Amino acid sequence: MPGLSAKASEAKEVFLIGFLWLVQSVGRLYFAIFGTPGGMGRFLDAPVSYETSLVMFVMFLLLGVLGLIAVIGLFGRRRWGLRATLLVSVATIVFDIWGLTVQFTAAIGFIVPAISIIYLFFKRRGHT
């Protein structure tokens, strides 16, 4: 049954994307919770202002929560889960582009969103 094999493969791919987002989202929430609005600088190599720390806190909290919501949709095999993943991926990349101005290690944040966007692009085009 080739159809069953393709569905199983797609389920594994979606599970992998969801798992990566789960790890990324929990990591962002960890940094937000333990960084606090004014203490995000403790995770950075260079000191930052309170305002910069506050922006980082809000974005880490927001992207973490939105990422978890997207994971729920992905694991539930909902169409909105794919759309939410795409939206959170783009938002994460935009935020991490700004993050590169604060610290170069923000580039690590591109990995999961880039994988997600590439997968969703090819899935939508019917190449997976």
N, CA, C and O atoms as a GROMACS GRO file, in nm:
protein
  512
    1MET      N    1   0.083  -0.119   0.000
    1MET     CA    2   0.000   0.000   0.000
    1MET      C    3   0.087   0.125   0.000
    1MET      O    4   0.128   0.170   0.107
    2PRO      N    5   0.117   0.181  -0.115
    2PRO     CA    6   0.203   0.298  -0.121
    2PRO      C    7   0.144   0.419  -0.050
    2PRO      O    8   0.219   0.499   0.007
    3GLY      N    9   0.011   0.436  -0.050
    3GLY     CA   10  -0.052   0.550   0.014
    3GLY      C   11  -0.028   0.550   0.164
    3GLY      O   12  -0.005   0.656   0.223
    4LEU      N   13  -0.033   0.432   0.224
    4LEU     CA   14  -0.011   0.421   0.368
    4LEU      C   15   0.132   0.459   0.404
    4LEU      O   16   0.156   0.527   0.503
    5SER      N   17   0.226   0.413   0.324
    5SER     CA   18   0.366   0.445   0.347
    5SER      C   19   0.392   0.595   0.337
    5SER      O   20   0.466   0.650   0.418
    6ALA      N   21   0.332   0.660   0.239
    6ALA     CA   22   0.348   0.804   0.222
    6ALA      C   23   0.288   0.879   0.341
    6ALA      O   24   0.346   0.976   0.388
    7LYS      N   25   0.173   0.833   0.391
    7LYS     CA   26   0.110   0.898   0.506
    7LYS      C   27   0.196   0.879   0.631
    7LYS      O   28   0.209   0.971   0.712
    8ALA      N   29   0.253   0.761   0.647
    8ALA     CA   30   0.338   0.735   0.762
    8ALA      C   31   0.463   0.822   0.756
    8ALA      O   32   0.507   0.875   0.858
    9SER      N   33   0.519   0.838   0.637
    9SER     CA   34   0.636   0.922   0.620
    9SER      C   35   0.604   1.068   0.652
    9SER      O   36   0.680   1.136   0.720
   10GLU      N   37   0.489   1.114   0.601
   10GLU     CA   38   0.447   1.252   0.629
   10GLU      C   39   0.423   1.273   0.778
   10GLU      O   40   0.457   1.378   0.832
   11ALA      N   41   0.363   1.174   0.843
   11ALA     CA   42   0.338   1.184   0.987
   11ALA      C   43   0.470   1.196   1.064
   11ALA      O   44   0.479   1.272   1.160
   12LYS      N   45   0.572   1.120   1.022
   12LYS     CA   46   0.703   1.129   1.087
   12LYS      C   47   0.765   1.267   1.067
   12LYS      O   48   0.823   1.324   1.159
   13GLU      N   49   0.751   1.320   0.946
   13GLU     CA   50   0.808   1.453   0.918
   13GLU      C   51   0.738   1.560   1.001
   13GLU      O   52   0.804   1.647   1.057
   14VAL      N   53   0.606   1.553   1.007
   14VAL     CA   54   0.530   1.650   1.086
   14VAL      C   55   0.566   1.635   1.234
   14VAL      O   56   0.578   1.735   1.305
   15PHE      N   57   0.582   1.511   1.281
   15PHE     CA   58   0.621   1.489   1.419
   15PHE      C   59   0.758   1.550   1.446
   15PHE      O   60   0.779   1.614   1.550
   16LEU      N   61   0.852   1.533   1.353
   16LEU     CA   62   0.986   1.590   1.370
   16LEU      C   63   0.979   1.743   1.377
   16LEU      O   64   1.041   1.803   1.465
   17ILE      N   65   0.906   1.805   1.286
   17ILE     CA   66   0.891   1.951   1.288
   17ILE      C   67   0.827   1.994   1.421
   17ILE      O   68   0.872   2.089   1.484
   18GLY      N   69   0.723   1.923   1.462
   18GLY     CA   70   0.657   1.955   1.589
   18GLY      C   71   0.750   1.939   1.708
   18GLY      O   72   0.750   2.023   1.798
   19PHE      N   73   0.828   1.833   1.708
   19PHE     CA   74   0.922   1.810   1.818
   19PHE      C   75   1.027   1.921   1.824
   19PHE      O   76   1.060   1.971   1.931
   20LEU      N   77   1.080   1.960   1.707
   20LEU     CA   78   1.178   2.069   1.704
   20LEU      C   79   1.117   2.198   1.757
   20LEU      O   80   1.182   2.271   1.831
   21TRP      N   81   0.993   2.226   1.718
   21TRP     CA   82   0.926   2.346   1.768
   21TRP      C   83   0.899   2.337   1.917
   21TRP      O   84   0.906   2.438   1.988
   22LEU      N   85   0.868   2.220   1.965
   22LEU     CA   86   0.845   2.202   2.109
   22LEU      C   87   0.973   2.236   2.186
   22LEU      O   88   0.968   2.309   2.285
   23VAL      N   89   1.084   2.183   2.140
   23VAL     CA   90   1.212   2.212   2.206
   23VAL      C   91   1.244   2.361   2.197
   23VAL      O   92   1.284   2.421   2.297
   24GLN      N   93   1.228   2.421   2.079
   24GLN     CA   94   1.258   2.563   2.062
   24GLN      C   95   1.167   2.649   2.151
   24GLN      O   96   1.214   2.742   2.216
   25SER      N   97   1.039   2.616   2.154
   25SER     CA   98   0.944   2.696   2.232
   25SER      C   99   0.970   2.686   2.381
   25SER      O  100   0.967   2.787   2.452
   26VAL      N  101   0.996   2.566   2.429
   26VAL     CA  102   1.027   2.548   2.570
   26VAL      C  103   1.156   2.622   2.605
   26VAL      O  104   1.167   2.683   2.712
   27GLY      N  105   1.254   2.617   2.516
   27GLY     CA  106   1.379   2.691   2.538
   27GLY      C  107   1.356   2.841   2.546
   27GLY      O  108   1.412   2.907   2.633
   28ARG      N  109   1.275   2.894   2.458
   28ARG     CA  110   1.246   3.038   2.461
   28ARG      C  111   1.171   3.075   2.589
   28ARG      O  112   1.198   3.178   2.650
   29LEU      N  113   1.076   2.991   2.629
   29LEU     CA  114   1.004   3.018   2.754
   29LEU      C  115   1.098   3.010   2.875
   29LEU      O  116   1.085   3.088   2.969
   30TYR      N  117   1.191   2.916   2.871
   30TYR     CA  118   1.290   2.905   2.979
   30TYR      C  119   1.368   3.036   2.992
   30TYR      O  120   1.383   3.090   3.102
   31PHE      N  121   1.418   3.086   2.880
   31PHE     CA  122   1.495   3.210   2.884
   31PHE      C  123   1.409   3.326   2.931
   31PHE      O  124   1.457   3.412   3.005
   32ALA      N  125   1.284   3.331   2.889
   32ALA     CA  126   1.195   3.440   2.932
   32ALA      C  127   1.168   3.432   3.082
   32ALA      O  128   1.178   3.532   3.152
   33ILE      N  129   1.135   3.313   3.130
   33ILE     CA  130   1.099   3.298   3.271
   33ILE      C  131   1.219   3.325   3.361
   33ILE      O  132   1.206   3.394   3.462
   34PHE      N  133   1.334   3.270   3.326
   34PHE     CA  134   1.450   3.288   3.412
   34PHE      C  135   1.527   3.416   3.382
   34PHE      O  136   1.611   3.458   3.462
   35GLY      N  137   1.498   3.478   3.269
   35GLY     CA  138   1.563   3.604   3.236
   35GLY      C  139   1.492   3.723   3.299
   35GLY      O  140   1.556   3.822   3.335
   36THR      N  141   1.362   3.713   3.311
   36THR     CA  142   1.275   3.821   3.360
   36THR      C  143   1.285   3.943   3.268
   36THR      O  144   1.379   3.953   3.189
   37PRO      N  145   1.190   4.034   3.278
   37PRO     CA  146   1.191   4.150   3.187
   37PRO      C  147   1.322   4.229   3.187
   37PRO      O  148   1.367   4.273   3.082
   38GLY      N  149   1.381   4.245   3.300
   38GLY     CA  150   1.504   4.325   3.305
   38GLY      C  151   1.631   4.245   3.311
   38GLY      O  152   1.740   4.303   3.315
   39GLY      N  153   1.621   4.114   3.311
   39GLY     CA  154   1.739   4.032   3.332
   39GLY      C  155   1.782   3.945   3.216
   39GLY      O  156   1.862   3.853   3.234
   40MET      N  157   1.732   3.972   3.096
   40MET     CA  158   1.770   3.891   2.981
   40MET      C  159   1.918   3.903   2.949
   40MET      O  160   1.977   3.814   2.886
   41GLY      N  161   1.979   4.012   2.991
   41GLY     CA  162   2.121   4.034   2.966
   41GLY      C  163   2.210   3.930   3.030
   41GLY      O  164   2.324   3.912   2.987
   42ARG      N  165   2.161   3.860   3.131
   42ARG     CA  166   2.245   3.758   3.198
   42ARG      C  167   2.280   3.643   3.103
   42ARG      O  168   2.374   3.568   3.129
   43PHE      N  169   2.204   3.630   2.994
   43PHE     CA  170   2.230   3.524   2.896
   43PHE      C  171   2.317   3.573   2.781
   43PHE      O  172   2.347   3.497   2.689
   44LEU      N  173   2.356   3.699   2.785
   44LEU     CA  174   2.428   3.760   2.673
   44LEU      C  175   2.574   3.785   2.707
   44LEU      O  176   2.612   3.788   2.824
   45ASP      N  177   2.654   3.802   2.604
   45ASP     CA  178   2.796   3.831   2.624
   45ASP      C  179   2.820   3.977   2.657
   45ASP      O  180   2.918   4.011   2.724
   46ALA      N  181   2.732   4.065   2.610
   46ALA     CA  182   2.748   4.209   2.630
   46ALA      C  183   2.628   4.262   2.707
   46ALA      O  184   2.518   4.210   2.692
   47PRO      N  185   2.648   4.364   2.787
   47PRO     CA  186   2.535   4.422   2.861
   47PRO      C  187   2.436   4.490   2.766
   47PRO      O  188   2.474   4.542   2.661
   48VAL      N  189   2.308   4.488   2.804
   48VAL     CA  190   2.204   4.553   2.724
   48VAL      C  191   2.121   4.642   2.816
   48VAL      O  192   2.120   4.625   2.938
   49SER      N  193   2.054   4.737   2.756
   49SER     CA  194   1.969   4.827   2.834
   49SER      C  195   1.845   4.753   2.882
   49SER      O  196   1.813   4.644   2.836
   50TYR      N  197   1.775   4.816   2.978
   50TYR     CA  198   1.651   4.758   3.028
   50TYR      C  199   1.550   4.744   2.914
   50TYR      O  200   1.479   4.644   2.906
   51GLU      N  201   1.544   4.843   2.826
   51GLU     CA  202   1.449   4.841   2.715
   51GLU      C  203   1.476   4.723   2.621
   51GLU      O  204   1.383   4.654   2.578
   52THR      N  205   1.604   4.700   2.589
   52THR     CA  206   1.640   4.588   2.503
   52THR      C  207   1.606   4.457   2.571
   52THR      O  208   1.555   4.365   2.507
   53SER      N  209   1.635   4.448   2.700
   53SER     CA  210   1.603   4.328   2.776
   53SER      C  211   1.452   4.304   2.778
   53SER      O  212   1.406   4.190   2.766
   54LEU      N  213   1.375   4.410   2.792
   54LEU     CA  214   1.229   4.399   2.794
   54LEU      C  215   1.176   4.349   2.659
   54LEU      O  216   1.089   4.262   2.655
   55VAL      N  217   1.229   4.403   2.549
   55VAL     CA  218   1.189   4.357   2.416
   55VAL      C  219   1.222   4.209   2.400
   55VAL      O  220   1.140   4.132   2.350
   56MET      N  221   1.340   4.170   2.441
   56MET     CA  222   1.379   4.030   2.431
   56MET      C  223   1.287   3.942   2.515
   56MET      O  224   1.244   3.836   2.469
   57PHE      N  225   1.257   3.984   2.636
   57PHE     CA  226   1.168   3.908   2.724
   57PHE      C  227   1.031   3.887   2.660
   57PHE      O  228   0.981   3.774   2.654
   58VAL      N  229   0.972   3.995   2.612
   58VAL     CA  230   0.839   3.988   2.552
   58VAL      C  231   0.840   3.898   2.429
   58VAL      O  232   0.750   3.816   2.411
   59MET      N  233   0.941   3.912   2.344
   59MET     CA  234   0.946   3.833   2.222
   59MET      C  235   0.973   3.685   2.252
   59MET      O  236   0.914   3.598   2.189
   60PHE      N  237   1.060   3.657   2.347
   60PHE     CA  238   1.085   3.517   2.383
   60PHE      C  239   0.958   3.455   2.440
   60PHE      O  240   0.924   3.342   2.408
   61LEU      N  241   0.888   3.529   2.526
   61LEU     CA  242   0.764   3.480   2.584
   61LEU      C  243   0.659   3.458   2.474
   61LEU      O  244   0.595   3.353   2.468
   62LEU      N  245   0.641   3.557   2.388
   62LEU     CA  246   0.542   3.549   2.281
   62LEU      C  247   0.573   3.436   2.183
   62LEU      O  248   0.486   3.356   2.150
   63LEU      N  249   0.698   3.430   2.136
   63LEU     CA  250   0.735   3.325   2.041
   63LEU      C  251   0.728   3.186   2.105
   63LEU      O  252   0.695   3.088   2.038
   64GLY      N  253   0.759   3.178   2.233
   64GLY     CA  254   0.749   3.049   2.302
   64GLY      C  255   0.605   3.001   2.311
   64GLY      O  256   0.577   2.885   2.282
   65VAL      N  257   0.515   3.090   2.350
   65VAL     CA  258   0.373   3.053   2.361
   65VAL      C  259   0.315   3.022   2.224
   65VAL      O  260   0.246   2.922   2.206
   66LEU      N  261   0.342   3.109   2.126
   66LEU     CA  262   0.290   3.086   1.990
   66LEU      C  263   0.345   2.956   1.930
   66LEU      O  264   0.275   2.885   1.858
   67GLY      N  265   0.470   2.927   1.959
   67GLY     CA  266   0.530   2.803   1.911
   67GLY      C  267   0.460   2.681   1.971
   67GLY      O  268   0.438   2.582   1.901
   68LEU      N  269   0.426   2.687   2.100
   68LEU     CA  270   0.355   2.576   2.163
   68LEU      C  271   0.215   2.559   2.103
   68LEU      O  272   0.169   2.447   2.084
   69ILE      N  273   0.149   2.670   2.075
   69ILE     CA  274   0.017   2.663   2.011
   69ILE      C  275   0.029   2.599   1.873
   69ILE      O  276  -0.053   2.514   1.837
   70ALA      N  277   0.131   2.637   1.798
   70ALA     CA  278   0.153   2.577   1.666
   70ALA      C  279   0.179   2.427   1.678
   70ALA      O  280   0.131   2.350   1.595
   71VAL      N  281   0.254   2.386   1.779
   71VAL     CA  282   0.282   2.244   1.801
   71VAL      C  283   0.153   2.166   1.827
   71VAL      O  284   0.134   2.056   1.776
   72ILE      N  285   0.064   2.225   1.906
   72ILE     CA  286  -0.065   2.160   1.933
   72ILE      C  287  -0.138   2.137   1.801
   72ILE      O  288  -0.194   2.029   1.778
   73GLY      N  289  -0.138   2.238   1.715
   73GLY     CA  290  -0.203   2.225   1.584
   73GLY      C  291  -0.135   2.122   1.496
   73GLY      O  292  -0.202   2.045   1.426
   74LEU      N  293  -0.002   2.120   1.499
   74LEU     CA  294   0.072   2.021   1.418
   74LEU      C  295   0.042   1.880   1.464
   74LEU      O  296   0.010   1.792   1.384
   75PHE      N  297   0.055   1.858   1.595
   75PHE     CA  298   0.032   1.724   1.648
   75PHE      C  299  -0.114   1.681   1.630
   75PHE      O  300  -0.142   1.561   1.620
   76GLY      N  301  -0.205   1.777   1.627
   76GLY     CA  302  -0.346   1.747   1.604
   76GLY      C  303  -0.381   1.735   1.456
   76GLY      O  304  -0.496   1.711   1.420
   77ARG      N  305  -0.278   1.752   1.371
   77ARG     CA  306  -0.294   1.741   1.224
   77ARG      C  307  -0.399   1.840   1.172
   77ARG      O  308  -0.477   1.808   1.083
   78ARG      N  309  -0.398   1.960   1.230
   78ARG     CA  310  -0.489   2.066   1.189
   78ARG      C  311  -0.422   2.154   1.085
   78ARG      O  312  -0.302   2.179   1.091
   79ARG      N  313  -0.502   2.199   0.988
   79ARG     CA  314  -0.448   2.288   0.885
   79ARG      C  315  -0.395   2.418   0.948
   79ARG      O  316  -0.292   2.470   0.905
   80TRP      N  317  -0.463   2.469   1.049
   80TRP     CA  318  -0.418   2.591   1.114
   80TRP      C  319  -0.284   2.570   1.184
   80TRP      O  320  -0.209   2.666   1.204
   81GLY      N  321  -0.253   2.447   1.222
   81GLY     CA  322  -0.124   2.418   1.283
   81GLY      C  323  -0.009   2.443   1.186
   81GLY      O  324   0.096   2.494   1.225
   82LEU      N  325  -0.029   2.406   1.060
   82LEU     CA  326   0.073   2.433   0.957
   82LEU      C  327   0.086   2.583   0.934
   82LEU      O  328   0.196   2.636   0.922
   83ARG      N  329  -0.028   2.651   0.927
   83ARG     CA  330  -0.024   2.797   0.906
   83ARG      C  331   0.040   2.868   1.025
   83ARG      O  332   0.118   2.961   1.008
   84ALA      N  333   0.005   2.823   1.146
   84ALA     CA  334   0.064   2.883   1.265
   84ALA      C  335   0.214   2.860   1.268
   84ALA      O  336   0.290   2.950   1.306
   85THR      N  337   0.257   2.742   1.228
   85THR     CA  338   0.400   2.711   1.224
   85THR      C  339   0.471   2.804   1.126
   85THR      O  340   0.580   2.855   1.155
   86LEU      N  341   0.412   2.825   1.011
   86LEU     CA  342   0.470   2.914   0.912
   86LEU      C  343   0.478   3.057   0.966
   86LEU      O  344   0.580   3.123   0.952
   87LEU      N  345   0.371   3.104   1.027
   87LEU     CA  346   0.368   3.239   1.084
   87LEU      C  347   0.473   3.256   1.195
   87LEU      O  348   0.546   3.355   1.197
   88VAL      N  349   0.479   3.159   1.286
   88VAL     CA  350   0.576   3.167   1.396
   88VAL      C  351   0.718   3.156   1.340
   88VAL      O  352   0.810   3.218   1.393
   89SER      N  353   0.737   3.077   1.236
   89SER     CA  354   0.869   3.065   1.174
   89SER      C  355   0.916   3.200   1.119
   89SER      O  356   1.029   3.241   1.143
   90VAL      N  357   0.829   3.266   1.046
   90VAL     CA  358   0.864   3.397   0.988
   90VAL      C  359   0.890   3.498   1.100
   90VAL      O  360   0.987   3.573   1.094
   91ALA      N  361   0.802   3.502   1.200
   91ALA     CA  362   0.820   3.596   1.311
   91ALA      C  363   0.951   3.569   1.386
   91ALA      O  364   1.020   3.662   1.426
   92THR      N  365   0.984   3.442   1.403
   92THR     CA  366   1.108   3.406   1.472
   92THR      C  367   1.230   3.452   1.392
   92THR      O  368   1.326   3.505   1.449
   93ILE      N  369   1.226   3.432   1.262
   93ILE     CA  370   1.338   3.476   1.179
   93ILE      C  371   1.354   3.627   1.184
   93ILE      O  372   1.466   3.677   1.196
   94VAL      N  373   1.244   3.699   1.175
   94VAL     CA  374   1.251   3.846   1.182
   94VAL      C  375   1.308   3.890   1.317
   94VAL      O  376   1.396   3.976   1.322
   95PHE      N  377   1.259   3.829   1.426
   95PHE     CA  378   1.312   3.864   1.558
   95PHE      C  379   1.460   3.830   1.569
   95PHE      O  380   1.538   3.909   1.622
   96ASP      N  381   1.499   3.714   1.520
   96ASP     CA  382   1.639   3.674   1.532
   96ASP      C  383   1.732   3.754   1.440
   96ASP      O  384   1.852   3.765   1.468
   97ILE      N  385   1.680   3.809   1.333
   97ILE     CA  386   1.761   3.903   1.254
   97ILE      C  387   1.795   4.024   1.340
   97ILE      O  388   1.909   4.069   1.343
   98TRP      N  389   1.694   4.075   1.411
   98TRP     CA  390   1.721   4.184   1.505
   98TRP      C  391   1.816   4.135   1.614
   98TRP      O  392   1.906   4.208   1.655
   99GLY      N  393   1.795   4.012   1.661
   99GLY     CA  394   1.879   3.956   1.767
   99GLY      C  395   2.026   3.950   1.730
   99GLY      O  396   2.113   3.958   1.817
  100LEU      N  397   2.054   3.936   1.601
  100LEU     CA  398   2.194   3.935   1.556
  100LEU      C  399   2.265   4.066   1.588
  100LEU      O  400   2.387   4.069   1.603
  101THR      N  401   2.189   4.175   1.598
  101THR     CA  402   2.250   4.304   1.633
  101THR      C  403   2.288   4.308   1.780
  101THR      O  404   2.371   4.390   1.821
  102VAL      N  405   2.229   4.218   1.860
  102VAL     CA  406   2.258   4.212   2.003
  102VAL      C  407   2.366   4.109   2.032
  102VAL      O  408   2.460   4.134   2.108
  103GLN      N  409   2.352   3.992   1.970
  103GLN     CA  410   2.449   3.885   1.991
  103GLN      C  411   2.446   3.788   1.874
  103GLN      O  412   2.339   3.751   1.826
  104PHE      N  413   2.563   3.748   1.827
  104PHE     CA  414   2.574   3.663   1.709
  104PHE      C  415   2.509   3.526   1.727
  104PHE      O  416   2.464   3.467   1.629
  105THR      N  417   2.503   3.475   1.850
  105THR     CA  418   2.445   3.343   1.872
  105THR      C  419   2.294   3.340   1.845
  105THR      O  420   2.234   3.233   1.847
  106ALA      N  421   2.233   3.453   1.820
  106ALA     CA  422   2.092   3.456   1.782
  106ALA      C  423   2.070   3.379   1.652
  106ALA      O  424   1.958   3.338   1.621
  107ALA      N  425   2.176   3.359   1.576
  107ALA     CA  426   2.166   3.283   1.450
  107ALA      C  427   2.118   3.140   1.475
  107ALA      O  428   2.060   3.078   1.385
  108ILE      N  429   2.141   3.087   1.593
  108ILE     CA  430   2.093   2.953   1.626
  108ILE      C  431   1.941   2.946   1.615
  108ILE      O  432   1.884   2.842   1.582
  109GLY      N  433   1.875   3.059   1.644
  109GLY     CA  434   1.730   3.064   1.636
  109GLY      C  435   1.673   3.048   1.496
  109GLY      O  436   1.553   3.027   1.480
  110PHE      N  437   1.758   3.057   1.394
  110PHE     CA  438   1.712   3.040   1.255
  110PHE      C  439   1.692   2.894   1.216
  110PHE      O  440   1.618   2.866   1.121
  111ILE      N  441   1.753   2.802   1.287
  111ILE     CA  442   1.757   2.662   1.244
  111ILE      C  443   1.618   2.600   1.233
  111ILE      O  444   1.580   2.553   1.125
  112VAL      N  445   1.541   2.600   1.341
  112VAL     CA  446   1.409   2.536   1.340
  112VAL      C  447   1.314   2.608   1.244
  112VAL      O  448   1.246   2.541   1.166
  113PRO      N  449   1.306   2.742   1.246
  113PRO     CA  450   1.216   2.807   1.150
  113PRO      C  451   1.255   2.782   1.004
  113PRO      O  452   1.168   2.764   0.919
  114ALA      N  453   1.384   2.779   0.975
  114ALA     CA  454   1.428   2.754   0.837
  114ALA      C  455   1.389   2.613   0.793
  114ALA      O  456   1.339   2.594   0.681
  115ILE      N  457   1.411   2.515   0.879
  115ILE     CA  458   1.371   2.377   0.848
  115ILE      C  459   1.220   2.371   0.824
  115ILE      O  460   1.173   2.307   0.730
  116SER      N  461   1.144   2.439   0.910
  116SER     CA  462   0.998   2.438   0.898
  116SER      C  463   0.951   2.501   0.769
  116SER      O  464   0.865   2.446   0.700
  117ILE      N  465   1.007   2.615   0.734
  117ILE     CA  466   0.966   2.684   0.612
  117ILE      C  467   1.001   2.600   0.489
  117ILE      O  468   0.920   2.587   0.397
  118ILE      N  469   1.121   2.544   0.488
  118ILE     CA  470   1.161   2.461   0.374
  118ILE      C  471   1.067   2.341   0.362
  118ILE      O  472   1.021   2.309   0.252
  119TYR      N  473   1.040   2.274   0.473
  119TYR     CA  474   0.949   2.159   0.469
  119TYR      C  475   0.811   2.200   0.420
  119TYR      O  476   0.754   2.135   0.332
  120LEU      N  477   0.756   2.308   0.477
  120LEU     CA  478   0.621   2.350   0.438
  120LEU      C  479   0.615   2.395   0.293
  120LEU      O  480   0.515   2.373   0.225
  121PHE      N  481   0.722   2.458   0.244
  121PHE     CA  482   0.726   2.500   0.104
  121PHE      C  483   0.718   2.378   0.013
  121PHE      O  484   0.638   2.375  -0.080
  122PHE      N  485   0.801   2.277   0.040
  122PHE     CA  486   0.801   2.158  -0.044
  122PHE      C  487   0.674   2.076  -0.026
  122PHE      O  488   0.626   2.014  -0.122
  123LYS      N  489   0.620   2.074   0.094
  123LYS     CA  490   0.493   2.001   0.117
  123LYS      C  491   0.382   2.065   0.037
  123LYS      O  492   0.303   1.995  -0.027
  124ARG      N  493   0.375   2.196   0.039
  124ARG     CA  494   0.270   2.267  -0.034
  124ARG      C  495   0.285   2.246  -0.185
  124ARG      O  496   0.186   2.238  -0.257
  125ARG      N  497   0.408   2.236  -0.231
  125ARG     CA  498   0.435   2.215  -0.373
  125ARG      C  499   0.418   2.068  -0.414
  125ARG      O  500   0.422   2.036  -0.533
  126GLY      N  501   0.398   1.980  -0.316
  126GLY     CA  502   0.376   1.840  -0.346
  126GLY      C  503   0.503   1.761  -0.370
  126GLY      O  504   0.499   1.656  -0.435
  127HIS      N  505   0.617   1.809  -0.316
  127HIS     CA  506   0.745   1.741  -0.339
  127HIS      C  507   0.783   1.647  -0.225
  127HIS      O  508   0.888   1.582  -0.232
  128THR      N  509   0.702   1.638  -0.121
  128THR     CA  510   0.740   1.549  -0.011
  128THR      C  511   0.664   1.420  -0.020
  128THR      O  512   0.682   1.332   0.064
   0.00000   0.00000   0.00000
